[in-house]
Amino acid sequence: MSFASKLRFESLGAFVSTAFYAITGIILLIMLPLSGFPPHVAITGIASIIAAAGLFLKMKWSMWLIAALFFAVSVFTIYTLYYVMATNAMAAILMAIYAVLTWAFTFFIASNRNTLLN
């Protein structure tokens, strides 16, 4: 029996999506003191952890939270990319990866919402 099936996930994609939102929320909260306590990082981290919990529990409202996170993270990463790209290549690469992964997991969850959240 696979690890994902022991945790009540029908597919590996659902497990990876939940793990993505949980891990990014934890990383954002860990980075909070290192970045000077900006409130948008805290709100995004907490919302990511709540979205992961909603996906894990298969709650219908988690799709709305993931949609809100999609727009918030897109604005956050594009803004940061614009101002950091010329000065810090590593931060720019990590922000680009974060944006692409957020878009990919949001579209995966939106396209499979009937099977994932039932």
Biopython code that builds the backbone (N, CA, C, O; Angstrom):
import numpy as np
from Bio.PDB.StructureBuilder import StructureBuilder

atoms = [
    (1, "MET", "N", (0.843, -1.168, 0.000)),
    (1, "MET", "CA", (0.000, 0.000, 0.000)),
    (1, "MET", "C", (0.893, 1.238, 0.000)),
    (1, "MET", "O", (1.860, 1.318, 0.758)),
    (2, "SER", "N", (0.555, 2.208, -0.865)),
    (2, "SER", "CA", (1.403, 3.386, -0.987)),
    (2, "SER", "C", (1.124, 4.378, 0.143)),
    (2, "SER", "O", (0.095, 4.317, 0.816)),
    (3, "PHE", "N", (2.063, 5.279, 0.324)),
    (3, "PHE", "CA", (1.958, 6.277, 1.382)),
    (3, "PHE", "C", (0.759, 7.188, 1.156)),
    (3, "PHE", "O", (0.058, 7.540, 2.104)),
    (4, "ALA", "N", (0.514, 7.577, -0.122)),
    (4, "ALA", "CA", (-0.606, 8.469, -0.429)),
    (4, "ALA", "C", (-1.946, 7.793, -0.134)),
    (4, "ALA", "O", (-2.880, 8.460, 0.312)),
    (5, "SER", "N", (-2.058, 6.498, -0.371)),
    (5, "SER", "CA", (-3.327, 5.825, -0.115)),
    (5, "SER", "C", (-3.586, 5.655, 1.382)),
    (5, "SER", "O", (-4.742, 5.585, 1.800)),
    (6, "LYS", "N", (-2.548, 5.588, 2.181)),
    (6, "LYS", "CA", (-2.736, 5.508, 3.627)),
    (6, "LYS", "C", (-3.274, 6.814, 4.196)),
    (6, "LYS", "O", (-3.900, 6.818, 5.256)),
    (7, "LEU", "N", (-3.036, 7.911, 3.507)),
    (7, "LEU", "CA", (-3.490, 9.219, 3.968)),
    (7, "LEU", "C", (-4.806, 9.649, 3.320)),
    (7, "LEU", "O", (-5.116, 10.840, 3.318)),
    (8, "ARG", "N", (-5.572, 8.737, 2.781)),
    (8, "ARG", "CA", (-6.894, 8.983, 2.199)),
    (8, "ARG", "C", (-6.852, 9.794, 0.913)),
    (8, "ARG", "O", (-7.812, 10.513, 0.635)),
    (9, "PHE", "N", (-5.813, 9.720, 0.128)),
    (9, "PHE", "CA", (-5.747, 10.414, -1.144)),
    (9, "PHE", "C", (-5.993, 9.413, -2.261)),
    (9, "PHE", "O", (-5.415, 8.326, -2.273)),
    (10, "GLU", "N", (-6.871, 9.794, -3.218)),
    (10, "GLU", "CA", (-7.147, 8.911, -4.341)),
    (10, "GLU", "C", (-6.008, 8.904, -5.349)),
    (10, "GLU", "O", (-5.747, 7.889, -5.994)),
    (11, "SER", "N", (-5.335, 10.035, -5.480)),
    (11, "SER", "CA", (-4.290, 10.136, -6.489)),
    (11, "SER", "C", (-3.025, 10.748, -5.893)),
    (11, "SER", "O", (-3.052, 11.415, -4.858)),
    (12, "LEU", "N", (-1.956, 10.503, -6.564)),
    (12, "LEU", "CA", (-0.685, 11.089, -6.155)),
    (12, "LEU", "C", (-0.710, 12.608, -6.335)),
    (12, "LEU", "O", (-0.080, 13.338, -5.570)),
    (13, "GLY", "N", (-1.441, 13.081, -7.350)),
    (13, "GLY", "CA", (-1.557, 14.521, -7.587)),
    (13, "GLY", "C", (-2.205, 15.252, -6.428)),
    (13, "GLY", "O", (-1.788, 16.356, -6.078)),
    (14, "ALA", "N", (-3.223, 14.646, -5.830)),
    (14, "ALA", "CA", (-3.878, 15.270, -4.671)),
    (14, "ALA", "C", (-2.923, 15.332, -3.493)),
    (14, "ALA", "O", (-2.884, 16.327, -2.770)),
    (15, "PHE", "N", (-2.157, 14.275, -3.300)),
    (15, "PHE", "CA", (-1.182, 14.261, -2.203)),
    (15, "PHE", "C", (-0.097, 15.315, -2.408)),
    (15, "PHE", "O", (0.261, 16.035, -1.476)),
    (16, "VAL", "N", (0.421, 15.401, -3.627)),
    (16, "VAL", "CA", (1.490, 16.363, -3.917)),
    (16, "VAL", "C", (0.963, 17.796, -3.816)),
    (16, "VAL", "O", (1.674, 18.683, -3.342)),
    (17, "SER", "N", (-0.271, 18.029, -4.255)),
    (17, "SER", "CA", (-0.861, 19.370, -4.148)),
    (17, "SER", "C", (-1.008, 19.791, -2.689)),
    (17, "SER", "O", (-0.679, 20.920, -2.325)),
    (18, "THR", "N", (-1.498, 18.885, -1.867)),
    (18, "THR", "CA", (-1.640, 19.187, -0.444)),
    (18, "THR", "C", (-0.278, 19.426, 0.190)),
    (18, "THR", "O", (-0.118, 20.350, 0.987)),
    (19, "ALA", "N", (0.693, 18.610, -0.155)),
    (19, "ALA", "CA", (2.045, 18.775, 0.383)),
    (19, "ALA", "C", (2.656, 20.103, -0.073)),
    (19, "ALA", "O", (3.340, 20.770, 0.702)),
    (20, "PHE", "N", (2.410, 20.486, -1.329)),
    (20, "PHE", "CA", (2.947, 21.751, -1.832)),
    (20, "PHE", "C", (2.443, 22.933, -1.011)),
    (20, "PHE", "O", (3.227, 23.778, -0.579)),
    (21, "TYR", "N", (1.129, 22.987, -0.798)),
    (21, "TYR", "CA", (0.575, 24.112, -0.043)),
    (21, "TYR", "C", (1.029, 24.086, 1.414)),
    (21, "TYR", "O", (1.277, 25.143, 1.994)),
    (22, "ALA", "N", (1.142, 22.918, 2.009)),
    (22, "ALA", "CA", (1.605, 22.826, 3.397)),
    (22, "ALA", "C", (3.076, 23.247, 3.509)),
    (22, "ALA", "O", (3.433, 24.010, 4.406)),
    (23, "ILE", "N", (3.911, 22.764, 2.622)),
    (23, "ILE", "CA", (5.346, 23.072, 2.680)),
    (23, "ILE", "C", (5.602, 24.550, 2.392)),
    (23, "ILE", "O", (6.410, 25.181, 3.073)),
    (24, "THR", "N", (4.919, 25.107, 1.388)),
    (24, "THR", "CA", (5.142, 26.527, 1.108)),
    (24, "THR", "C", (4.639, 27.406, 2.254)),
    (24, "THR", "O", (5.241, 28.438, 2.551)),
    (25, "GLY", "N", (3.554, 27.010, 2.892)),
    (25, "GLY", "CA", (3.085, 27.770, 4.058)),
    (25, "GLY", "C", (4.093, 27.742, 5.186)),
    (25, "GLY", "O", (4.350, 28.766, 5.819)),
    (26, "ILE", "N", (4.666, 26.583, 5.443)),
    (26, "ILE", "CA", (5.670, 26.455, 6.497)),
    (26, "ILE", "C", (6.923, 27.253, 6.146)),
    (26, "ILE", "O", (7.484, 27.934, 7.004)),
    (27, "ILE", "N", (7.360, 27.173, 4.901)),
    (27, "ILE", "CA", (8.543, 27.922, 4.475)),
    (27, "ILE", "C", (8.308, 29.425, 4.606)),
    (27, "ILE", "O", (9.190, 30.154, 5.061)),
    (28, "LEU", "N", (7.126, 29.888, 4.212)),
    (28, "LEU", "CA", (6.838, 31.320, 4.336)),
    (28, "LEU", "C", (6.837, 31.763, 5.795)),
    (28, "LEU", "O", (7.316, 32.853, 6.109)),
    (29, "LEU", "N", (6.310, 30.941, 6.678)),
    (29, "LEU", "CA", (6.315, 31.308, 8.095)),
    (29, "LEU", "C", (7.714, 31.239, 8.698)),
    (29, "LEU", "O", (8.031, 32.008, 9.606)),
    (30, "ILE", "N", (8.545, 30.337, 8.213)),
    (30, "ILE", "CA", (9.939, 30.282, 8.667)),
    (30, "ILE", "C", (10.705, 31.513, 8.181)),
    (30, "ILE", "O", (11.540, 32.055, 8.904)),
    (31, "MET", "N", (10.417, 31.949, 6.954)),
    (31, "MET", "CA", (11.110, 33.102, 6.382)),
    (31, "MET", "C", (10.602, 34.434, 6.937)),
    (31, "MET", "O", (11.207, 35.478, 6.689)),
    (32, "LEU", "N", (9.520, 34.406, 7.670)),
    (32, "LEU", "CA", (8.920, 35.634, 8.190)),
    (32, "LEU", "C", (9.877, 36.466, 9.041)),
    (32, "LEU", "O", (10.018, 37.661, 8.780)),
    (33, "PRO", "N", (10.544, 35.888, 10.054)),
    (33, "PRO", "CA", (11.467, 36.728, 10.838)),
    (33, "PRO", "C", (12.705, 37.149, 10.048)),
    (33, "PRO", "O", (13.303, 38.186, 10.338)),
    (34, "LEU", "N", (13.088, 36.360, 9.061)),
    (34, "LEU", "CA", (14.279, 36.685, 8.278)),
    (34, "LEU", "C", (14.034, 37.820, 7.289)),
    (34, "LEU", "O", (14.978, 38.452, 6.814)),
    (35, "SER", "N", (12.759, 38.076, 6.979)),
    (35, "SER", "CA", (12.444, 39.108, 6.002)),
    (35, "SER", "C", (11.906, 40.385, 6.642)),
    (35, "SER", "O", (11.480, 41.290, 5.926)),
    (36, "GLY", "N", (11.914, 40.478, 7.953)),
    (36, "GLY", "CA", (11.490, 41.699, 8.623)),
    (36, "GLY", "C", (10.012, 41.749, 8.958)),
    (36, "GLY", "O", (9.458, 42.835, 9.130)),
    (37, "PHE", "N", (9.366, 40.609, 9.054)),
    (37, "PHE", "CA", (7.961, 40.480, 9.439)),
    (37, "PHE", "C", (6.983, 41.248, 8.552)),
    (37, "PHE", "O", (6.149, 41.992, 9.068)),
    (38, "PRO", "N", (7.067, 41.083, 7.214)),
    (38, "PRO", "CA", (6.044, 41.728, 6.379)),
    (38, "PRO", "C", (4.720, 40.978, 6.512)),
    (38, "PRO", "O", (4.715, 39.747, 6.489)),
    (39, "PRO", "N", (3.609, 41.679, 6.649)),
    (39, "PRO", "CA", (2.334, 41.002, 6.898)),
    (39, "PRO", "C", (1.851, 40.149, 5.732)),
    (39, "PRO", "O", (1.169, 39.148, 5.953)),
    (40, "HIS", "N", (2.185, 40.516, 4.499)),
    (40, "HIS", "CA", (1.705, 39.719, 3.368)),
    (40, "HIS", "C", (2.341, 38.331, 3.340)),
    (40, "HIS", "O", (1.717, 37.382, 2.865)),
    (41, "VAL", "N", (3.549, 38.199, 3.832)),
    (41, "VAL", "CA", (4.191, 36.875, 3.891)),
    (41, "VAL", "C", (3.502, 36.015, 4.945)),
    (41, "VAL", "O", (3.284, 34.823, 4.728)),
    (42, "ALA", "N", (3.162, 36.606, 6.071)),
    (42, "ALA", "CA", (2.464, 35.866, 7.127)),
    (42, "ALA", "C", (1.078, 35.434, 6.671)),
    (42, "ALA", "O", (0.683, 34.289, 6.892)),
    (43, "ILE", "N", (0.340, 36.330, 6.042)),
    (43, "ILE", "CA", (-1.015, 36.008, 5.585)),
    (43, "ILE", "C", (-0.969, 34.927, 4.511)),
    (43, "ILE", "O", (-1.791, 34.011, 4.524)),
    (44, "THR", "N", (-0.028, 35.022, 3.592)),
    (44, "THR", "CA", (0.094, 34.010, 2.542)),
    (44, "THR", "C", (0.496, 32.663, 3.133)),
    (44, "THR", "O", (-0.015, 31.629, 2.703)),
    (45, "GLY", "N", (1.391, 32.656, 4.097)),
    (45, "GLY", "CA", (1.799, 31.405, 4.733)),
    (45, "GLY", "C", (0.669, 30.739, 5.494)),
    (45, "GLY", "O", (0.474, 29.528, 5.393)),
    (46, "ILE", "N", (-0.072, 31.527, 6.255)),
    (46, "ILE", "CA", (-1.208, 30.974, 7.011)),
    (46, "ILE", "C", (-2.296, 30.481, 6.060)),
    (46, "ILE", "O", (-2.876, 29.417, 6.277)),
    (47, "ALA", "N", (-2.573, 31.251, 5.007)),
    (47, "ALA", "CA", (-3.589, 30.831, 4.038)),
    (47, "ALA", "C", (-3.165, 29.557, 3.309)),
    (47, "ALA", "O", (-4.011, 28.723, 2.989)),
    (48, "SER", "N", (-1.880, 29.397, 3.046)),
    (48, "SER", "CA", (-1.400, 28.175, 2.394)),
    (48, "SER", "C", (-1.586, 26.959, 3.295)),
    (48, "SER", "O", (-1.982, 25.891, 2.828)),
    (49, "ILE", "N", (-1.305, 27.118, 4.568)),
    (49, "ILE", "CA", (-1.493, 26.001, 5.504)),
    (49, "ILE", "C", (-2.979, 25.664, 5.649)),
    (49, "ILE", "O", (-3.345, 24.490, 5.716)),
    (50, "ILE", "N", (-3.826, 26.678, 5.697)),
    (50, "ILE", "CA", (-5.274, 26.428, 5.776)),
    (50, "ILE", "C", (-5.768, 25.762, 4.506)),
    (50, "ILE", "O", (-6.622, 24.879, 4.570)),
    (51, "ALA", "N", (-5.248, 26.168, 3.344)),
    (51, "ALA", "CA", (-5.629, 25.529, 2.082)),
    (51, "ALA", "C", (-5.202, 24.068, 2.050)),
    (51, "ALA", "O", (-5.938, 23.215, 1.553)),
    (52, "ALA", "N", (-4.024, 23.778, 2.572)),
    (52, "ALA", "CA", (-3.566, 22.384, 2.632)),
    (52, "ALA", "C", (-4.473, 21.561, 3.536)),
    (52, "ALA", "O", (-4.799, 20.417, 3.220)),
    (53, "ALA", "N", (-4.880, 22.143, 4.660)),
    (53, "ALA", "CA", (-5.804, 21.436, 5.554)),
    (53, "ALA", "C", (-7.152, 21.218, 4.881)),
    (53, "ALA", "O", (-7.748, 20.150, 5.020)),
    (54, "GLY", "N", (-7.637, 22.219, 4.151)),
    (54, "GLY", "CA", (-8.891, 22.081, 3.427)),
    (54, "GLY", "C", (-8.826, 21.020, 2.350)),
    (54, "GLY", "O", (-9.785, 20.273, 2.157)),
    (55, "LEU", "N", (-7.704, 20.944, 1.643)),
    (55, "LEU", "CA", (-7.532, 19.889, 0.640)),
    (55, "LEU", "C", (-7.468, 18.515, 1.294)),
    (55, "LEU", "O", (-8.039, 17.549, 0.788)),
    (56, "PHE", "N", (-6.775, 18.437, 2.409)),
    (56, "PHE", "CA", (-6.655, 17.166, 3.111)),
    (56, "PHE", "C", (-8.016, 16.665, 3.596)),
    (56, "PHE", "O", (-8.315, 15.474, 3.520)),
    (57, "LEU", "N", (-8.831, 17.589, 4.094)),
    (57, "LEU", "CA", (-10.154, 17.232, 4.607)),
    (57, "LEU", "C", (-11.234, 17.234, 3.529)),
    (57, "LEU", "O", (-12.393, 16.923, 3.802)),
    (58, "LYS", "N", (-10.845, 17.588, 2.293)),
    (58, "LYS", "CA", (-11.743, 17.615, 1.128)),
    (58, "LYS", "C", (-12.916, 18.569, 1.332)),
    (58, "LYS", "O", (-14.069, 18.218, 1.084)),
    (59, "MET", "N", (-12.610, 19.755, 1.776)),
    (59, "MET", "CA", (-13.624, 20.784, 1.991)),
    (59, "MET", "C", (-13.835, 21.576, 0.701)),
    (59, "MET", "O", (-12.879, 21.870, -0.017)),
    (60, "LYS", "N", (-15.071, 21.912, 0.418)),
    (60, "LYS", "CA", (-15.406, 22.648, -0.811)),
    (60, "LYS", "C", (-14.831, 24.066, -0.802)),
    (60, "LYS", "O", (-14.458, 24.585, -1.854)),
    (61, "TRP", "N", (-14.757, 24.695, 0.366)),
    (61, "TRP", "CA", (-14.262, 26.062, 0.445)),
    (61, "TRP", "C", (-12.784, 26.170, 0.122)),
    (61, "TRP", "O", (-12.300, 27.266, -0.157)),
    (62, "SER", "N", (-12.062, 25.075, 0.151)),
    (62, "SER", "CA", (-10.619, 25.151, -0.116)),
    (62, "SER", "C", (-10.330, 25.582, -1.557)),
    (62, "SER", "O", (-9.278, 26.163, -1.825)),
    (63, "MET", "N", (-11.243, 25.308, -2.481)),
    (63, "MET", "CA", (-11.048, 25.757, -3.863)),
    (63, "MET", "C", (-11.067, 27.280, -3.939)),
    (63, "MET", "O", (-10.301, 27.875, -4.696)),
    (64, "TRP", "N", (-11.938, 27.909, -3.160)),
    (64, "TRP", "CA", (-11.987, 29.370, -3.147)),
    (64, "TRP", "C", (-10.720, 29.962, -2.533)),
    (64, "TRP", "O", (-10.213, 30.980, -3.005)),
    (65, "LEU", "N", (-10.222, 29.336, -1.503)),
    (65, "LEU", "CA", (-8.989, 29.808, -0.877)),
    (65, "LEU", "C", (-7.801, 29.625, -1.816)),
    (65, "LEU", "O", (-6.920, 30.482, -1.884)),
    (66, "ILE", "N", (-7.780, 28.520, -2.533)),
    (66, "ILE", "CA", (-6.700, 28.283, -3.494)),
    (66, "ILE", "C", (-6.771, 29.295, -4.638)),
    (66, "ILE", "O", (-5.736, 29.750, -5.125)),
    (67, "ALA", "N", (-7.975, 29.648, -5.068)),
    (67, "ALA", "CA", (-8.118, 30.678, -6.105)),
    (67, "ALA", "C", (-7.613, 32.030, -5.596)),
    (67, "ALA", "O", (-6.937, 32.755, -6.326)),
    (68, "ALA", "N", (-7.937, 32.366, -4.353)),
    (68, "ALA", "CA", (-7.435, 33.620, -3.781)),
    (68, "ALA", "C", (-5.915, 33.590, -3.649)),
    (68, "ALA", "O", (-5.244, 34.586, -3.920)),
    (69, "LEU", "N", (-5.378, 32.448, -3.233)),
    (69, "LEU", "CA", (-3.918, 32.312, -3.141)),
    (69, "LEU", "C", (-3.262, 32.440, -4.508)),
    (69, "LEU", "O", (-2.176, 33.007, -4.629)),
    (70, "PHE", "N", (-3.920, 31.915, -5.533)),
    (70, "PHE", "CA", (-3.387, 32.015, -6.888)),
    (70, "PHE", "C", (-3.143, 33.472, -7.261)),
    (70, "PHE", "O", (-2.068, 33.820, -7.750)),
    (71, "PHE", "N", (-4.136, 34.320, -7.033)),
    (71, "PHE", "CA", (-3.986, 35.723, -7.390)),
    (71, "PHE", "C", (-3.000, 36.444, -6.471)),
    (71, "PHE", "O", (-2.198, 37.253, -6.938)),
    (72, "ALA", "N", (-3.051, 36.163, -5.189)),
    (72, "ALA", "CA", (-2.138, 36.824, -4.249)),
    (72, "ALA", "C", (-0.687, 36.435, -4.515)),
    (72, "ALA", "O", (0.195, 37.293, -4.540)),
    (73, "VAL", "N", (-0.445, 35.153, -4.712)),
    (73, "VAL", "CA", (0.920, 34.694, -4.973)),
    (73, "VAL", "C", (1.416, 35.192, -6.325)),
    (73, "VAL", "O", (2.594, 35.519, -6.469)),
    (74, "SER", "N", (0.533, 35.254, -7.316)),
    (74, "SER", "CA", (0.940, 35.767, -8.626)),
    (74, "SER", "C", (1.390, 37.218, -8.525)),
    (74, "SER", "O", (2.431, 37.588, -9.067)),
    (75, "VAL", "N", (0.614, 38.031, -7.838)),
    (75, "VAL", "CA", (0.984, 39.441, -7.672)),
    (75, "VAL", "C", (2.272, 39.560, -6.862)),
    (75, "VAL", "O", (3.169, 40.322, -7.222)),
    (76, "PHE", "N", (2.362, 38.808, -5.772)),
    (76, "PHE", "CA", (3.538, 38.843, -4.906)),
    (76, "PHE", "C", (4.806, 38.446, -5.660)),
    (76, "PHE", "O", (5.828, 39.125, -5.552)),
    (77, "THR", "N", (4.749, 37.356, -6.419)),
    (77, "THR", "CA", (5.950, 36.882, -7.105)),
    (77, "THR", "C", (6.325, 37.763, -8.290)),
    (77, "THR", "O", (7.509, 38.009, -8.520)),
    (78, "ILE", "N", (5.345, 38.240, -9.043)),
    (78, "ILE", "CA", (5.662, 39.102, -10.183)),
    (78, "ILE", "C", (6.243, 40.432, -9.705)),
    (78, "ILE", "O", (7.189, 40.949, -10.300)),
    (79, "TYR", "N", (5.687, 40.974, -8.650)),
    (79, "TYR", "CA", (6.222, 42.214, -8.065)),
    (79, "TYR", "C", (7.658, 42.002, -7.587)),
    (79, "TYR", "O", (8.538, 42.817, -7.863)),
    (80, "THR", "N", (7.882, 40.913, -6.876)),
    (80, "THR", "CA", (9.220, 40.633, -6.371)),
    (80, "THR", "C", (10.197, 40.368, -7.513)),
    (80, "THR", "O", (11.338, 40.830, -7.478)),
    (81, "LEU", "N", (9.751, 39.627, -8.520)),
    (81, "LEU", "CA", (10.618, 39.382, -9.679)),
    (81, "LEU", "C", (11.021, 40.685, -10.359)),
    (81, "LEU", "O", (12.174, 40.842, -10.760)),
    (82, "TYR", "N", (10.105, 41.599, -10.490)),
    (82, "TYR", "CA", (10.388, 42.862, -11.154)),
    (82, "TYR", "C", (11.459, 43.663, -10.422)),
    (82, "TYR", "O", (12.326, 44.271, -11.050)),
    (83, "TYR", "N", (11.398, 43.661, -9.096)),
    (83, "TYR", "CA", (12.333, 44.479, -8.320)),
    (83, "TYR", "C", (13.611, 43.757, -7.914)),
    (83, "TYR", "O", (14.580, 44.407, -7.522)),
    (84, "VAL", "N", (13.638, 42.428, -7.998)),
    (84, "VAL", "CA", (14.790, 41.680, -7.508)),
    (84, "VAL", "C", (15.624, 41.097, -8.640)),
    (84, "VAL", "O", (16.783, 40.741, -8.425)),
    (85, "MET", "N", (15.066, 40.993, -9.832)),
    (85, "MET", "CA", (15.730, 40.266, -10.902)),
    (85, "MET", "C", (17.143, 40.771, -11.188)),
    (85, "MET", "O", (18.043, 39.961, -11.409)),
    (86, "ALA", "N", (17.357, 42.054, -11.191)),
    (86, "ALA", "CA", (18.667, 42.596, -11.537)),
    (86, "ALA", "C", (19.658, 42.527, -10.383)),
    (86, "ALA", "O", (20.865, 42.608, -10.611)),
    (87, "THR", "N", (19.179, 42.380, -9.152)),
    (87, "THR", "CA", (20.100, 42.436, -8.015)),
    (87, "THR", "C", (20.359, 41.090, -7.350)),
    (87, "THR", "O", (21.440, 40.882, -6.799)),
    (88, "ASN", "N", (19.399, 40.173, -7.385)),
    (88, "ASN", "CA", (19.555, 38.906, -6.688)),
    (88, "ASN", "C", (19.014, 37.780, -7.564)),
    (88, "ASN", "O", (17.810, 37.526, -7.594)),
    (89, "ALA", "N", (19.909, 37.116, -8.266)),
    (89, "ALA", "CA", (19.506, 36.084, -9.220)),
    (89, "ALA", "C", (18.874, 34.878, -8.525)),
    (89, "ALA", "O", (17.911, 34.311, -9.042)),
    (90, "MET", "N", (19.391, 34.480, -7.378)),
    (90, "MET", "CA", (18.848, 33.318, -6.673)),
    (90, "MET", "C", (17.414, 33.564, -6.206)),
    (90, "MET", "O", (16.555, 32.693, -6.346)),
    (91, "ALA", "N", (17.159, 34.742, -5.657)),
    (91, "ALA", "CA", (15.797, 35.070, -5.234)),
    (91, "ALA", "C", (14.854, 35.125, -6.427)),
    (91, "ALA", "O", (13.702, 34.704, -6.330)),
    (92, "ALA", "N", (15.338, 35.640, -7.549)),
    (92, "ALA", "CA", (14.506, 35.702, -8.749)),
    (92, "ALA", "C", (14.173, 34.302, -9.265)),
    (92, "ALA", "O", (13.038, 34.051, -9.671)),
    (93, "ILE", "N", (15.127, 33.408, -9.256)),
    (93, "ILE", "CA", (14.893, 32.039, -9.709)),
    (93, "ILE", "C", (13.902, 31.333, -8.784)),
    (93, "ILE", "O", (12.984, 30.661, -9.255)),
    (94, "LEU", "N", (14.083, 31.483, -7.479)),
    (94, "LEU", "CA", (13.174, 30.845, -6.525)),
    (94, "LEU", "C", (11.759, 31.404, -6.637)),
    (94, "LEU", "O", (10.791, 30.651, -6.530)),
    (95, "MET", "N", (11.627, 32.698, -6.848)),
    (95, "MET", "CA", (10.299, 33.288, -7.014)),
    (95, "MET", "C", (9.643, 32.814, -8.301)),
    (95, "MET", "O", (8.436, 32.574, -8.329)),
    (96, "ALA", "N", (10.417, 32.678, -9.359)),
    (96, "ALA", "CA", (9.861, 32.170, -10.619)),
    (96, "ALA", "C", (9.384, 30.727, -10.455)),
    (96, "ALA", "O", (8.323, 30.359, -10.958)),
    (97, "ILE", "N", (10.164, 29.919, -9.757)),
    (97, "ILE", "CA", (9.764, 28.528, -9.503)),
    (97, "ILE", "C", (8.505, 28.488, -8.650)),
    (97, "ILE", "O", (7.602, 27.696, -8.918)),
    (98, "TYR", "N", (8.435, 29.326, -7.632)),
    (98, "TYR", "CA", (7.264, 29.385, -6.760)),
    (98, "TYR", "C", (6.015, 29.778, -7.557)),
    (98, "TYR", "O", (4.944, 29.204, -7.363)),
    (99, "ALA", "N", (6.160, 30.752, -8.448)),
    (99, "ALA", "CA", (5.021, 31.184, -9.265)),
    (99, "ALA", "C", (4.557, 30.073, -10.198)),
    (99, "ALA", "O", (3.359, 29.810, -10.304)),
    (100, "VAL", "N", (5.485, 29.432, -10.863)),
    (100, "VAL", "CA", (5.125, 28.364, -11.816)),
    (100, "VAL", "C", (4.473, 27.191, -11.090)),
    (100, "VAL", "O", (3.472, 26.649, -11.559)),
    (101, "LEU", "N", (5.029, 26.801, -9.960)),
    (101, "LEU", "CA", (4.430, 25.692, -9.205)),
    (101, "LEU", "C", (3.042, 26.058, -8.673)),
    (101, "LEU", "O", (2.139, 25.222, -8.672)),
    (102, "THR", "N", (2.871, 27.284, -8.228)),
    (102, "THR", "CA", (1.552, 27.718, -7.762)),
    (102, "THR", "C", (0.546, 27.672, -8.904)),
    (102, "THR", "O", (-0.576, 27.202, -8.718)),
    (103, "TRP", "N", (0.927, 28.148, -10.071)),
    (103, "TRP", "CA", (0.027, 28.116, -11.218)),
    (103, "TRP", "C", (-0.298, 26.678, -11.612)),
    (103, "TRP", "O", (-1.451, 26.356, -11.897)),
    (104, "ALA", "N", (0.713, 25.818, -11.627)),
    (104, "ALA", "CA", (0.494, 24.424, -12.023)),
    (104, "ALA", "C", (-0.440, 23.710, -11.041)),
    (104, "ALA", "O", (-1.376, 23.033, -11.468)),
    (105, "PHE", "N", (-0.204, 23.850, -9.748)),
    (105, "PHE", "CA", (-1.051, 23.165, -8.773)),
    (105, "PHE", "C", (-2.456, 23.769, -8.719)),
    (105, "PHE", "O", (-3.424, 23.047, -8.480)),
    (106, "THR", "N", (-2.580, 25.063, -8.932)),
    (106, "THR", "CA", (-3.909, 25.674, -8.967)),
    (106, "THR", "C", (-4.705, 25.144, -10.147)),
    (106, "THR", "O", (-5.879, 24.805, -9.999)),
    (107, "PHE", "N", (-4.086, 25.069, -11.312)),
    (107, "PHE", "CA", (-4.796, 24.556, -12.477)),
    (107, "PHE", "C", (-5.099, 23.073, -12.340)),
    (107, "PHE", "O", (-6.138, 22.612, -12.814)),
    (108, "PHE", "N", (-4.206, 22.313, -11.698)),
    (108, "PHE", "CA", (-4.485, 20.896, -11.465)),
    (108, "PHE", "C", (-5.688, 20.724, -10.548)),
    (108, "PHE", "O", (-6.571, 19.913, -10.825)),
    (109, "ILE", "N", (-5.725, 21.477, -9.467)),
    (109, "ILE", "CA", (-6.833, 21.361, -8.513)),
    (109, "ILE", "C", (-8.132, 21.861, -9.140)),
    (109, "ILE", "O", (-9.190, 21.270, -8.926)),
    (110, "ALA", "N", (-8.059, 22.941, -9.909)),
    (110, "ALA", "CA", (-9.273, 23.463, -10.548)),
    (110, "ALA", "C", (-9.820, 22.491, -11.592)),
    (110, "ALA", "O", (-11.034, 22.345, -11.727)),
    (111, "SER", "N", (-8.944, 21.840, -12.316)),
    (111, "SER", "CA", (-9.420, 20.906, -13.340)),
    (111, "SER", "C", (-9.923, 19.595, -12.750)),
    (111, "SER", "O", (-10.718, 18.901, -13.385)),
    (112, "ASN", "N", (-9.481, 19.247, -11.561)),
    (112, "ASN", "CA", (-9.906, 18.000, -10.914)),
    (112, "ASN", "C", (-10.720, 18.248, -9.650)),
    (112, "ASN", "O", (-10.777, 17.380, -8.779)),
    (113, "ARG", "N", (-11.348, 19.409, -9.532)),
    (113, "ARG", "CA", (-12.033, 19.751, -8.295)),
    (113, "ARG", "C", (-13.201, 18.829, -7.972)),
    (113, "ARG", "O", (-13.501, 18.614, -6.798)),
    (114, "ASN", "N", (-13.867, 18.278, -8.987)),
    (114, "ASN", "CA", (-15.003, 17.393, -8.709)),
    (114, "ASN", "C", (-14.560, 16.074, -8.081)),
    (114, "ASN", "O", (-15.269, 15.520, -7.241)),
    (115, "THR", "N", (-13.402, 15.572, -8.479)),
    (115, "THR", "CA", (-12.922, 14.314, -7.907)),
    (115, "THR", "C", (-12.114, 14.526, -6.635)),
    (115, "THR", "O", (-12.109, 13.666, -5.754)),
    (116, "LEU", "N", (-11.431, 15.666, -6.530)),
    (116, "LEU", "CA", (-10.575, 15.913, -5.359)),
    (116, "LEU", "C", (-11.367, 16.363, -4.131)),
    (116, "LEU", "O", (-11.000, 16.030, -3.005)),
    (117, "LEU", "N", (-12.433, 17.105, -4.336)),
    (117, "LEU", "CA", (-13.137, 17.713, -3.207)),
    (117, "LEU", "C", (-14.497, 17.099, -2.944)),
    (117, "LEU", "O", (-15.366, 17.765, -2.381)),
    (118, "ASN", "N", (-14.705, 15.876, -3.325)),
    (118, "ASN", "CA", (-15.964, 15.184, -3.030)),
    (118, "ASN", "C", (-15.792, 14.196, -1.917)),
    (118, "ASN", "O", (-16.749, 13.522, -1.536)),
]
sb = StructureBuilder()
sb.init_structure("model")
sb.init_model(0)
sb.init_chain("A")
sb.init_seg("    ")
for serial, (resi, resn, name, xyz) in enumerate(atoms, 1):
    if name == "N":
        sb.init_residue(resn, " ", resi, " ")
    sb.init_atom(name, np.array(xyz, "f"), 0.0, 1.0, " ", f" {name:<3s}", serial, name[0])
structure = sb.get_structure()
